[in-house]
Amino acid sequence: MKNNYESPLSSRYASKEMQYIFSPDKKFSTWRRLWVALARAEMKLGLPVTQEQVDELEAHAAPEFIDYELAANYEKQLRHDVMAHIHAYGDQCPKAMPIIHLGATSCYVGDNTDVILMKEALILIRTELVRVIHNLAKFAEEYKALPTLGFTHYQAAQLTTVGKRATLWLNELLMDLHEVEYRIADLKLLGSKGTTGTQASFLELFEGDHEKVKQAEAMIAEEMGFDACVPVSGQTYSRKVDTFVVNTLAGIAASASKFATDLRLLAHMKEIEEPFAKKQIGSSAMPYKRNPMRSERICALGRYILSDVMNPAITSATQWFERTLDDSANKRLSVPEAFLACDAILRIYQNITDGLVVHEKVIEKHILEELPFMASENIMMDAVKRGGNRQELHEQIRLHSLEAGRNVKDLGLSNNLIDLIAEDPMFGMTREELTAHLEPSRYIGRCPEQVTEFLASEVRPVLERYADALDGSTVELNV
């Protein structure tokens, strides 16, 4: 029996890797690593911390040593999660207990851990982004010269190609990747700033030695894999950092939702469809249906992230002076769940783009239904070369186009514009001569060349830079 609420982000959508990054094991073992780093720095800089104490802390820092029941019992008594884990850690490390958390405040472990986890999560997001880019690049290359209807206002416009349209999706993902790379590079630890960011407790510990206070912070940052700590802070790092990070995830959500929306429209036209499993059921009532369920899921999760952006933004705007605690409960939800949802979106995106189904005959059929209208300008210019009057020909084509449009829209018949022009002596052109204007490849401009150039100049360097991310694995979705 399952009688407790489960987040669908964990039970249905997000990867095990992303779930682990925001798991209790990862969080509290990172707290312990930070306590080890603090003790080691203090020892090296001459405080009364021994190597034996550091070794004892280090020996019990791994997740398997965390006693959650003991920590929960302490938290019931103390009503303070950091102190609860200090005592649980101290029970396992009795020699080190007196120096755990020396000079630090709760945000030393809480905030530094949040930054570490966000960085690791962004690195995973980066890997997943690159894999989607790889899939779409292959798709764009394969279909770079396949003509298809372009749309403006969801009305048929000049032709593009299937591959060229894919580069529009790709280009947005490259913009997202650039943003993710910047965020990863820009993240800094809070460091060891003390209760109001003044480092007063550490200055006291080091007997007024400012250089040692700075050295301790630098040593902690290096041990935790960071180049620097934030230059100034209150007790916490600025909550604008969370705002920036979740906005980055929202950018990915927007790009993925744009792709998924386009694919839903293409599926309606029966031109391109997402993969459909052999035993997959599209509808419980209508057996024939092939609903774009995965694309719809991307849009649903994307909407969640886009709305979640407001949480860290409002939290950042409402912090009081050096610290207030109304951020805590909110960011425990908003930041991890934005990452879990983004992870899920990119996994679905990978899965879809690994098996897109292109129905070329349907695409061709739709082109031929609209192409006579698009070819009318070329036909008019050809007729002018044969001695016709451009203005008179333009008016005649306009009238024929209205009749052909009525034939299609009001009578449900085929587009007979070419037949109407062929029968009009003003044009002096045979049906065969007119039909020559209906070759779709004449109307795709530089699409194949644009795709080739874009892939070479923009995409290939990215795929080469992150070649290790392309392990050939196929994403299997739970649902």
C-alpha positions, 0 to 999 in steps of 0.5 A: 500500500502506498498511502503517502504523497510522492512527487511525480518528479521523482516517481515518474519523470526525473533521472536517478542522477538528478534525484541523487544530487538533491537527495538527503545523502548528497546534502548531508554528506556534503555538510560533513565534507564542508566540516572536514574542510573547515577543520583542516583549514583551521588546523593548517592555520594553527588553531587547536585542531589535530590531525587525529580529529580531522581524520576522524571527521573524514572517516565518517563523512560518507553517506553510509555513516549518516544516522538519520534517525539519530539526527531526527531525534536531535532535531525534535529536541533542538528544533534546529537541523544543523545542530541536530546533524552536528550532534549526530556527527559528533556522536560518531566522532567523539574526539572531533566533537569539540571542534566541529563547526568551529567559528561557523554559522548554519549557512556555512554548511547550508548555503555552501552545499546549495551552491555545490549542488546547483553546480553539479546539477547544472553540469548534468543539465549541460550534458543532457543539453548537449545530447539533445543538440547532438540528436537534432544536429543529425536530424537537421543534416539528414533533412536539410534539403527536404522541402516543407511548408513554412508557416507565419501566423500558422498560415502557409508561407514560403517553403523552408526545409525540415532540416532548416526548421530543426536549426531553429530549435537547435539555435535556441538550445545553443543559447541555453547552453551558453547560459548554462556554461556561464552560470557554472563558471560564475558560481562562487561559494559563500565561504566562511563569512560568519553570522552577518557576513563580517567574519568576526568569529574567524577574526577572533579565532585567528586573534586578529590575523586578517590574512589567516581569515582570508586564507582559511576561506580560500583553502575551503573553496579549493577543497570543495572545487571552487576558484573563489568565494563571494566577495561580500555577503550577509549571513547568506549568499545573495538569493539573486543567485537562485533567481539567475539559476532558475531563470536559466532552467526556465530558458531551457524549458521555454526552448523545449516547449517551443520545440514540443509545441511545433511537434504537436502541430506537425503531428496534427498535420501528420507530417512529423511524429514523435516515436510511438512504441509498438504497444503504446496506447494513444487513447483509452477510448479511441484505439486509432489515436497517436497522441503526441504525449511526450511533447505534451509532457514537455509543455506541461513540465515547462509550464511548471518551471516557467511559473516557478521562476517567480519563487526565487525572484520574490524570495530575493526581493524580500530578504531583510538586511543580513538574513531572514529565514523565510527563504528556507522553506521556499528554496527547499522546494523551488530550486530542486524541483526546477532542476528535477523538472528541467532534467525530466524535460531534457530526457524526454527531449532526448527520447523524442529526437532519437526517433522522430518519424518524418512522413515525406509523402504527406509533407509533399502532398501539403506542399503541392496543395499550396505551391501553385499560389507560391509559384504565381510570382515566378509564373507572372515573371515568366509571362512578362518575359514572353511579352506580357504586361506585368500589371495586367498579369498580376490582376489576372493571377489575383482573380484566378487565385480567388477562384482557386481558393474558393474551389479549395475552401468552399467546394472542398476540391483540389487547387486548380490555379495552374489549370486556370492559368493554362486556359488563360490566353493572356499568359500564353503558357502550356500546362507543362510549362506551368508545371515546371514552376512547381518543383519545390526545391526551387523555393527553398532558398539557401536552406541546405547551405544554411544548415550545413554552415550552421552545423559546421560553425556553431554546432560541431565545435560544441559537440567536439568540446563535449564529446565525452557527453555523447556516450551513445546511451538511449534514454528510456522513459518510465512513462 
